[in-house]
């Protein structure tokens, strides 16, 4: 905090291992998910630095308070998944949209991004083709105010053995990554396979670009 305050007050920095100061002319954009006023009162954040940073504060409400923005952001993440996986179309069903709007999103935008990616993978595994329709059952969102929704087992009666096997493999990999915070090495250990083989399989199944 002291070093950043020096930059803001005097406009100079000092490189590591150097005893000379360098003049800089910068504009600082700072972001935080904490209430800095409370942090100042608690003695965890310098009051002088807080006043230097809060020249023109902007308050961004949490995702749960932004209404239809949830659906707009979900559509953006769907498009990102479509491009990354080479799909022709990824859409949210009306039930999926209502499900997203009813959830509190304690993890904010990052949680929404991961939820959409997982839902696209599960929806893709449930039907053949390059057009994906996401339904509410493809999400596993729950908190104290939202009932738990358990994803349905992918339907396989219209799939051949290869397609059914690949769908099962996709689901296993996605679940392992979710359970291990998207750590590939830990997921490989959980699946009892080599991490290099897991990367190759995920790429072949369209889970990686």
Secondary structure, DSSP 8 states (H G I E B T S, - for coil): -HHHHHHHHH-EEE-TT---EEE---------SS-HHHHHHTTSS-HHHHHHHTTS------GGGSTTHHHHHHHHHHHHHHHHHT-SEEEE-HHHHHHHHHS--TTHHHHHHHHHHHHHHHHHHHSSSSEEEE-GGG----BTTB----------TTS-HHHHHHHHHHHHHHHHHHHTTT-HHHHHHHTTS-HHHHHHHHHHTTS--
